[in-house]
Amino acid sequence: QVQLVESGGDLVQPGGSLRLSCVGSGLTLNYRAIGWFRQAPGKERERVSCISSSAGKTYYTDSVKGRFTISRDHAKNTVYLQMNSLKPEDTAVYYCATVYYYDYGCSPRGSWGQGTQVTVSS
């Protein structure tokens, strides 16, 4: 079964904003760390941001620091990625996944969503 479902991707102009959502479907996210990853055609998958199960720790890759914010709402079983000041280089399919959280970031644990397309272009 699909346990994670992403939404919120869209076509936006440079400088625009989007908020992506990752919702647990048949999976409670309360006790799980979650990561956002992205992949563009012909490119390797890139880790973007991670959040610990308690939301006490977060990680951002250097290219998105100051522009993206990860957060979670346990009551809604949802993890968000707020993306501001979007650039063409942010264009990719964005995925959320359960992860192992470490001080330096996170690594996939095994459950993935289907992805949502973000396109930044003028």
Buried (B, 14 or more C-beta within 10 A) or exposed (E): EEBBBBBBBEEBEEEBEBEBBBBBEEBEBEEBBBBBBBBBEEEEEBBBBBBBBEBEBBBBBEEBEEBBBBEBEBEEBBBBBBBBEBBEEBBBBBBBBBBBBEEEBBBBBEBBBEBBEBBBEE
